[in-house]
Amino acid sequence: MTKNLTEFVNPGIRFVFTDIDDTLTESGHLVPDAYSSLWKLFKADINVVPVTGRPAGWCELIARQWPVAGVVGENGGFYFRHNNRTMKRHYFNDAATRVDNQRRLERIRAEILAAVPGSAVASDQFCRMMDLAIDFCEDVKPLPPAEVDKIVTIFKKHGANAKVSSIHVNGWFGEYDKLSMCKTFCQREFNLDISAQNDLCAFVGDSPNDEPMFEFFKNSFGVANVEKFMKLKLLKHAPRFLATKSGGTGFTEIATQILKN
């Protein structure tokens, strides 16, 4: 059962994994209080790791310039970590497989755009390495749920994975997701088994594609805008704690509660 955020007592969290879109942002903008909260967590020696469907190009900047320990991008296709003046990049697939998968995704792209009028390739596709992102409401007029479902069905028909975020449908080839790459990141970079030391971690998210993270982490948090998906029963596994505010303002509320203890 989801509890009020004020009921959370910090057991000693050292890692905060967080979605970006509509979790740190509001109406597409990173809000000042949310970014300030990242710095407060950083200064409290808490490792923040954004976990996002956003592309490699964005993740390069985030890993290098934000106060974070690393970033998991393209729904778990890789992680980047900038440490000691060195950028470390770990990919699920090797370079040859990534190139081949992009060719396969290009064929799916053509089919989706023909079958779902009003959809579009996401504007950030040019700097993606692992997946294909189809925009259904970021820069296009919002599509009805049935049309979003059609996009998912086309991806899956071709054997691709597909996840719906608050703005895109992301499709990719490979048996990975956000959670699996978070486990890999912590094991490789911190020698930490987050399955065994789950109490040290927290996750903050806002949408159905965050559900595996809500299920896995004992300390899982939702910003208030996730509640609409809960009411529609689109989440079998809801966050354990819920903020009263949406987006970046809700993240700030959650960070404040974590730092309070």
TISE-422682 format. One record per residue (C-alpha): residue number from 1; residue in three letters; chain; x, y, z. Coordinates in Angstrom, 3 decimals. Layout:
+-----+------+-------+----------+----------+----------+
!  nr ! rest ! kette !        X !        Y !        Z !
+-----+------+-------+----------+----------+----------+
! NUM !  ALA !     A !        X !        Y !        Z !
...
+-----+------+-------+----------+----------+----------+
//
This chain:
+-----+------+-------+----------+----------+----------+
!  nr ! rest ! kette !        X !        Y !        Z !
+-----+------+-------+----------+----------+----------+
!   1 !  MET !     A !    0.000 !    0.000 !    0.000 !
!   2 !  THR !     A !    1.250 !    3.473 !   -0.869 !
!   3 !  LYS !     A !    1.911 !    5.655 !    2.153 !
!   4 !  ASN !     A !    2.105 !    9.368 !    2.710 !
!   5 !  LEU !     A !    5.622 !   10.715 !    2.254 !
!   6 !  THR !     A !    5.716 !   12.006 !    5.832 !
!   7 !  GLU !     A !    5.650 !    8.389 !    7.065 !
!   8 !  PHE !     A !    9.051 !    7.662 !    5.517 !
!   9 !  VAL !     A !   11.977 !    7.268 !    7.913 !
!  10 !  ASN !     A !   15.415 !    7.162 !    6.272 !
!  11 !  PRO !     A !   17.177 !    3.821 !    6.985 !
!  12 !  GLY !     A !   20.529 !    5.204 !    5.806 !
!  13 !  ILE !     A !   20.121 !    5.783 !    2.079 !
!  14 !  ARG !     A !   23.371 !    6.163 !    0.099 !
!  15 !  PHE !     A !   21.998 !    5.963 !   -3.465 !
!  16 !  VAL !     A !   19.034 !    7.791 !   -5.020 !
!  17 !  PHE !     A !   18.030 !    6.602 !   -8.488 !
!  18 !  THR !     A !   15.628 !    8.979 !  -10.206 !
!  19 !  ASP !     A !   13.725 !    9.338 !  -13.436 !
!  20 !  ILE !     A !   14.088 !   12.707 !  -15.195 !
!  21 !  ASP !     A !   11.072 !   13.645 !  -17.348 !
!  22 !  ASP !     A !    8.108 !   14.745 !  -15.222 !
!  23 !  THR !     A !   10.042 !   13.667 !  -12.119 !
!  24 !  LEU !     A !   12.792 !   16.300 !  -12.076 !
!  25 !  THR !     A !   11.103 !   18.423 !  -14.738 !
!  26 !  GLU !     A !    7.815 !   20.263 !  -15.121 !
!  27 !  SER !     A !    6.445 !   21.086 !  -18.585 !
!  28 !  GLY !     A !    9.785 !   20.015 !  -20.037 !
!  29 !  HIS !     A !   11.951 !   22.246 !  -17.856 !
!  30 !  LEU !     A !   14.356 !   21.234 !  -15.085 !
!  31 !  VAL !     A !   13.016 !   23.297 !  -12.193 !
!  32 !  PRO !     A !   15.460 !   25.208 !   -9.941 !
!  33 !  ASP !     A !   14.380 !   23.545 !   -6.690 !
!  34 !  ALA !     A !   14.858 !   20.057 !   -8.149 !
!  35 !  TYR !     A !   18.366 !   20.864 !   -9.384 !
!  36 !  SER !     A !   19.175 !   22.457 !   -6.036 !
!  37 !  SER !     A !   17.975 !   19.249 !   -4.356 !
!  38 !  LEU !     A !   20.432 !   17.226 !   -6.447 !
!  39 !  TRP !     A !   23.217 !   19.386 !   -5.042 !
!  40 !  LYS !     A !   21.944 !   18.998 !   -1.477 !
!  41 !  LEU !     A !   21.928 !   15.214 !   -1.849 !
!  42 !  PHE !     A !   25.412 !   15.339 !   -3.391 !
!  43 !  LYS !     A !   26.766 !   17.431 !   -0.515 !
!  44 !  ALA !     A !   25.235 !   14.945 !    1.939 !
!  45 !  ASP !     A !   27.361 !   12.193 !    0.280 !
!  46 !  ILE !     A !   24.319 !   10.555 !   -1.288 !
!  47 !  ASN !     A !   25.020 !    9.217 !   -4.785 !
!  48 !  VAL !     A !   22.336 !   10.377 !   -7.225 !
!  49 !  VAL !     A !   21.925 !    8.371 !  -10.438 !
!  50 !  PRO !     A !   19.395 !    9.609 !  -13.035 !
!  51 !  VAL !     A !   17.734 !    6.637 !  -14.762 !
!  52 !  THR !     A !   16.099 !    7.769 !  -17.968 !
!  53 !  GLY !     A !   14.846 !    6.950 !  -21.422 !
!  54 !  ARG !     A !   16.723 !    9.980 !  -22.725 !
!  55 !  PRO !     A !   19.542 !    9.538 !  -25.256 !
!  56 !  ALA !     A !   23.281 !    9.023 !  -25.043 !
!  57 !  GLY !     A !   23.975 !   12.615 !  -26.091 !
!  58 !  TRP !     A !   22.009 !   13.977 !  -23.161 !
!  59 !  CYS !     A !   23.561 !   11.450 !  -20.772 !
!  60 !  GLU !     A !   27.084 !   12.538 !  -21.715 !
!  61 !  LEU !     A !   26.291 !   16.059 !  -20.532 !
!  62 !  ILE !     A !   24.412 !   14.894 !  -17.417 !
!  63 !  ALA !     A !   27.229 !   12.585 !  -16.299 !
!  64 !  ARG !     A !   29.810 !   15.319 !  -16.862 !
!  65 !  GLN !     A !   28.055 !   18.432 !  -15.536 !
!  66 !  TRP !     A !   25.360 !   17.441 !  -13.027 !
!  67 !  PRO !     A !   26.147 !   16.589 !   -9.361 !
!  68 !  VAL !     A !   25.570 !   12.881 !   -9.977 !
!  69 !  ALA !     A !   27.501 !    9.628 !   -9.557 !
!  70 !  GLY !     A !   26.522 !    8.461 !  -13.041 !
!  71 !  VAL !     A !   23.529 !    8.127 !  -15.348 !
!  72 !  VAL !     A !   21.635 !    5.156 !  -16.799 !
!  73 !  GLY !     A !   20.263 !    6.035 !  -20.239 !
!  74 !  GLU !     A !   18.014 !    4.818 !  -23.035 !
!  75 !  ASN !     A !   15.987 !    2.666 !  -20.634 !
!  76 !  GLY !     A !   18.975 !    0.692 !  -19.403 !
!  77 !  GLY !     A !   20.993 !    0.331 !  -22.591 !
!  78 !  PHE !     A !   24.090 !    1.816 !  -20.950 !
!  79 !  TYR !     A !   25.495 !    3.804 !  -18.079 !
!  80 !  PHE !     A !   27.958 !    6.692 !  -18.175 !
!  81 !  ARG !     A !   30.070 !    7.767 !  -15.207 !
!  82 !  HIS !     A !   32.444 !   10.725 !  -15.107 !
!  83 !  ASN !     A !   35.006 !   10.273 !  -12.356 !
!  84 !  ASN !     A !   38.591 !   11.463 !  -11.899 !
!  85 !  ARG !     A !   38.511 !   13.360 !  -15.222 !
!  86 !  THR !     A !   37.553 !   10.196 !  -17.094 !
!  87 !  MET !     A !   34.252 !    9.294 !  -18.782 !
!  88 !  LYS !     A !   33.427 !    5.616 !  -18.363 !
!  89 !  ARG !     A !   30.811 !    4.200 !  -20.739 !
!  90 !  HIS !     A !   29.371 !    0.713 !  -20.328 !
!  91 !  TYR !     A !   26.920 !   -0.657 !  -22.933 !
!  92 !  PHE !     A !   24.717 !   -3.733 !  -22.785 !
!  93 !  ASN !     A !   25.428 !   -4.494 !  -26.471 !
!  94 !  ASP !     A !   28.722 !   -4.391 !  -28.363 !
!  95 !  ALA !     A !   29.249 !   -1.855 !  -31.158 !
!  96 !  ALA !     A !   28.406 !   -4.244 !  -34.009 !
!  97 !  THR !     A !   25.140 !   -5.299 !  -32.366 !
!  98 !  ARG !     A !   24.184 !   -1.674 !  -31.757 !
!  99 !  VAL !     A !   24.619 !   -0.853 !  -35.443 !
! 100 !  ASP !     A !   22.603 !   -3.897 !  -36.535 !
! 101 !  ASN !     A !   19.821 !   -3.095 !  -34.076 !
! 102 !  GLN !     A !   19.550 !    0.445 !  -35.402 !
! 103 !  ARG !     A !   18.981 !   -0.953 !  -38.903 !
! 104 !  ARG !     A !   16.180 !   -3.148 !  -37.565 !
! 105 !  LEU !     A !   14.646 !   -0.220 !  -35.682 !
! 106 !  GLU !     A !   14.732 !    1.913 !  -38.817 !
! 107 !  ARG !     A !   12.318 !   -0.519 !  -40.482 !
! 108 !  ILE !     A !    9.994 !   -0.382 !  -37.473 !
! 109 !  ARG !     A !   10.163 !    3.413 !  -37.522 !
! 110 !  ALA !     A !    8.750 !    3.546 !  -41.055 !
! 111 !  GLU !     A !    5.895 !    1.208 !  -40.168 !
! 112 !  ILE !     A !    4.895 !    3.147 !  -37.045 !
! 113 !  LEU !     A !    4.842 !    6.530 !  -38.778 !
! 114 !  ALA !     A !    2.680 !    5.092 !  -41.561 !
! 115 !  ALA !     A !    0.299 !    3.287 !  -39.204 !
! 116 !  VAL !     A !   -0.089 !    5.935 !  -36.488 !
! 117 !  PRO !     A !   -0.823 !    9.398 !  -37.925 !
! 118 !  GLY !     A !    0.209 !   12.176 !  -35.573 !
! 119 !  SER !     A !    3.116 !   10.243 !  -34.092 !
! 120 !  ALA !     A !    6.671 !   11.389 !  -34.765 !
! 121 !  VAL !     A !   10.219 !   10.341 !  -34.175 !
! 122 !  ALA !     A !   11.410 !   12.036 !  -30.980 !
! 123 !  SER !     A !   13.474 !   15.154 !  -31.555 !
! 124 !  ASP !     A !   16.366 !   13.668 !  -29.580 !
! 125 !  GLN !     A !   16.613 !   10.544 !  -31.768 !
! 126 !  PHE !     A !   19.699 !   11.909 !  -33.550 !
! 127 !  CYS !     A !   21.821 !   11.309 !  -30.445 !
! 128 !  ARG !     A !   20.484 !    7.871 !  -29.517 !
! 129 !  MET !     A !   22.600 !    4.728 !  -29.685 !
! 130 !  MET !     A !   20.366 !    1.893 !  -28.459 !
! 131 !  ASP !     A !   16.689 !    2.564 !  -29.075 !
! 132 !  LEU !     A !   13.983 !    4.244 !  -31.133 !
! 133 !  ALA !     A !   11.841 !    6.857 !  -29.391 !
! 134 !  ILE !     A !    8.404 !    7.700 !  -30.782 !
! 135 !  ASP !     A !    6.892 !   10.954 !  -29.576 !
! 136 !  PHE !     A !    3.205 !   10.827 !  -28.665 !
! 137 !  CYS !     A !    2.873 !   14.066 !  -26.686 !
! 138 !  GLU !     A !    6.154 !   15.937 !  -26.149 !
! 139 !  ASP !     A !    6.328 !   17.942 !  -29.399 !
! 140 !  VAL !     A !    3.161 !   16.602 !  -31.039 !
! 141 !  LYS !     A !   -0.515 !   16.880 !  -30.197 !
! 142 !  PRO !     A !   -1.204 !   14.207 !  -27.549 !
! 143 !  LEU !     A !   -2.369 !   10.918 !  -29.042 !
! 144 !  PRO !     A !   -5.232 !    8.911 !  -27.522 !
! 145 !  PRO !     A !   -4.247 !    5.838 !  -25.460 !
! 146 !  ALA !     A !   -5.403 !    3.452 !  -28.227 !
! 147 !  GLU !     A !   -2.894 !    4.974 !  -30.653 !
! 148 !  VAL !     A !   -0.106 !    4.728 !  -28.076 !
! 149 !  ASP !     A !   -1.011 !    1.061 !  -27.617 !
! 150 !  LYS !     A !   -0.774 !    0.595 !  -31.377 !
! 151 !  ILE !     A !    2.814 !    1.888 !  -31.322 !
! 152 !  VAL !     A !    3.681 !   -0.602 !  -28.586 !
! 153 !  THR !     A !    2.050 !   -3.438 !  -30.542 !
! 154 !  ILE !     A !    4.101 !   -2.690 !  -33.670 !
! 155 !  PHE !     A !    7.353 !   -2.733 !  -31.707 !
! 156 !  LYS !     A !    6.458 !   -6.042 !  -30.069 !
! 157 !  LYS !     A !    5.337 !   -7.586 !  -33.358 !
! 158 !  HIS !     A !    8.932 !   -7.247 !  -34.526 !
! 159 !  GLY !     A !   10.343 !   -8.790 !  -31.358 !
! 160 !  ALA !     A !   11.413 !   -5.511 !  -29.795 !
! 161 !  ASN !     A !   10.875 !   -4.435 !  -26.205 !
! 162 !  ALA !     A !    8.649 !   -1.394 !  -25.767 !
! 163 !  LYS !     A !    8.026 !    0.868 !  -22.788 !
! 164 !  VAL !     A !    5.690 !    3.843 !  -22.467 !
! 165 !  SER !     A !    7.021 !    6.897 !  -20.642 !
! 166 !  SER !     A !    5.137 !   10.112 !  -19.945 !
! 167 !  ILE !     A !    6.119 !   11.441 !  -23.407 !
! 168 !  HIS !     A !    7.553 !    8.668 !  -25.630 !
! 169 !  VAL !     A !    7.250 !    5.024 !  -26.536 !
! 170 !  ASN !     A !   10.778 !    3.613 !  -26.496 !
! 171 !  GLY !     A !   11.573 !    0.424 !  -28.387 !
! 172 !  TRP !     A !   14.791 !   -1.604 !  -28.399 !
! 173 !  PHE !     A !   16.325 !   -5.024 !  -28.955 !
! 174 !  GLY !     A !   18.106 !   -6.703 !  -26.042 !
! 175 !  GLU !     A !   17.200 !   -8.215 !  -22.692 !
! 176 !  TYR !     A !   17.862 !   -5.220 !  -20.496 !
! 177 !  ASP !     A !   15.896 !   -2.565 !  -18.667 !
! 178 !  LYS !     A !   16.472 !    0.290 !  -16.255 !
! 179 !  LEU !     A !   16.708 !   -1.992 !  -13.229 !
! 180 !  SER !     A !   19.215 !   -4.433 !  -14.706 !
! 181 !  MET !     A !   21.588 !   -1.608 !  -15.644 !
! 182 !  CYS !     A !   21.240 !   -0.015 !  -12.197 !
! 183 !  LYS !     A !   22.379 !   -3.338 !  -10.726 !
! 184 !  THR !     A !   25.296 !   -3.477 !  -13.161 !
! 185 !  PHE !     A !   26.282 !    0.127 !  -12.411 !
! 186 !  CYS !     A !   26.408 !   -0.379 !   -8.647 !
! 187 !  GLN !     A !   28.232 !   -3.709 !   -8.896 !
! 188 !  ARG !     A !   30.888 !   -2.469 !  -11.339 !
! 189 !  GLU !     A !   31.419 !    1.023 !   -9.943 !
! 190 !  PHE !     A !   30.814 !    0.592 !   -6.192 !
! 191 !  ASN !     A !   31.092 !   -3.171 !   -5.650 !
! 192 !  LEU !     A !   27.553 !   -2.988 !   -4.280 !
! 193 !  ASP !     A !   24.905 !   -5.673 !   -4.672 !
! 194 !  ILE !     A !   21.707 !   -3.637 !   -4.511 !
! 195 !  SER !     A !   19.598 !   -6.777 !   -4.207 !
! 196 !  ALA !     A !   21.368 !   -7.621 !   -0.957 !
! 197 !  GLN !     A !   21.667 !   -4.008 !    0.218 !
! 198 !  ASN !     A !   18.346 !   -2.650 !   -0.963 !
! 199 !  ASP !     A !   17.882 !   -0.552 !    2.173 !
! 200 !  LEU !     A !   20.749 !    1.684 !    1.048 !
! 201 !  CYS !     A !   18.878 !    2.713 !   -2.106 !
! 202 !  ALA !     A !   15.847 !    4.743 !   -3.140 !
! 203 !  PHE !     A !   14.070 !    5.325 !   -6.428 !
! 204 !  VAL !     A !   11.877 !    8.248 !   -7.551 !
! 205 !  GLY !     A !    9.611 !    8.010 !  -10.603 !
! 206 !  ASP !     A !    6.377 !    9.084 !  -12.226 !
! 207 !  SER !     A !    5.039 !    6.650 !  -14.851 !
! 208 !  PRO !     A !    4.284 !    3.008 !  -15.805 !
! 209 !  ASN !     A !    7.743 !    2.432 !  -17.280 !
! 210 !  ASP !     A !    9.112 !    2.928 !  -13.758 !
! 211 !  GLU !     A !    7.065 !    0.007 !  -12.403 !
! 212 !  PRO !     A !    9.955 !   -2.528 !  -12.186 !
! 213 !  MET !     A !   11.832 !    0.016 !  -10.080 !
! 214 !  PHE !     A !    8.810 !    0.668 !   -7.850 !
! 215 !  GLU !     A !    8.516 !   -3.079 !   -7.298 !
! 216 !  PHE !     A !   12.201 !   -3.731 !   -6.619 !
! 217 !  PHE !     A !   13.184 !   -0.897 !   -4.299 !
! 218 !  LYS !     A !   11.927 !   -0.985 !   -0.728 !
! 219 !  ASN !     A !   12.343 !    2.802 !   -0.641 !
! 220 !  SER !     A !   10.396 !    3.726 !   -3.773 !
! 221 !  PHE !     A !    8.808 !    7.140 !   -4.197 !
! 222 !  GLY !     A !    6.366 !    8.624 !   -6.665 !
! 223 !  VAL !     A !    5.850 !   12.280 !   -7.461 !
! 224 !  ALA !     A !    2.167 !   13.176 !   -7.353 !
! 225 !  ASN !     A !    1.596 !   12.912 !  -11.108 !
! 226 !  VAL !     A !    2.042 !    9.120 !  -10.910 !
! 227 !  GLU !     A !   -1.284 !    8.992 !   -9.102 !
! 228 !  LYS !     A !   -3.227 !    9.339 !  -12.370 !
! 229 !  PHE !     A !   -1.757 !    6.020 !  -13.550 !
! 230 !  MET !     A !   -2.551 !    4.423 !  -10.198 !
! 231 !  LYS !     A !   -6.196 !    5.522 !  -10.451 !
! 232 !  LEU !     A !   -6.417 !    4.044 !  -13.960 !
! 233 !  LYS !     A !   -4.984 !    0.786 !  -12.542 !
! 234 !  LEU !     A !   -2.068 !    0.932 !  -14.969 !
! 235 !  LEU !     A !    0.394 !    0.051 !  -12.197 !
! 236 !  LYS !     A !    0.423 !   -3.385 !  -10.603 !
! 237 !  HIS !     A !    3.278 !   -2.199 !   -8.401 !
! 238 !  ALA !     A !    2.878 !    1.345 !   -7.104 !
! 239 !  PRO !     A !    5.516 !    3.397 !   -5.273 !
! 240 !  ARG !     A !    5.629 !    2.830 !   -1.526 !
! 241 !  PHE !     A !    5.571 !    6.543 !   -0.738 !
! 242 !  LEU !     A !    3.808 !    9.369 !   -2.584 !
! 243 !  ALA !     A !    4.651 !   13.070 !   -2.663 !
! 244 !  THR !     A !    1.872 !   15.645 !   -2.517 !
! 245 !  LYS !     A !    3.348 !   17.665 !   -5.385 !
! 246 !  SER !     A !    4.090 !   16.822 !   -9.019 !
! 247 !  GLY !     A !    7.266 !   16.804 !  -11.085 !
! 248 !  GLY !     A !   10.379 !   18.575 !   -9.866 !
! 249 !  THR !     A !    8.509 !   20.167 !   -6.966 !
! 250 !  GLY !     A !    7.533 !   16.681 !   -5.810 !
! 251 !  PHE !     A !   11.132 !   15.497 !   -6.166 !
! 252 !  THR !     A !   12.222 !   18.383 !   -3.944 !
! 253 !  GLU !     A !    9.644 !   17.298 !   -1.375 !
! 254 !  ILE !     A !   11.020 !   13.726 !   -1.466 !
! 255 !  ALA !     A !   14.662 !   14.835 !   -1.258 !
! 256 !  THR !     A !   13.826 !   17.026 !    1.729 !
! 257 !  GLN !     A !   12.229 !   14.063 !    3.516 !
! 258 !  ILE !     A !   15.264 !   11.855 !    2.784 !
! 259 !  LEU !     A !   17.657 !   14.520 !    4.094 !
! 260 !  LYS !     A !   15.524 !   15.203 !    7.153 !
! 261 !  ASN !     A !   16.462 !   11.891 !    8.773 !
+-----+------+-------+----------+----------+----------+
//
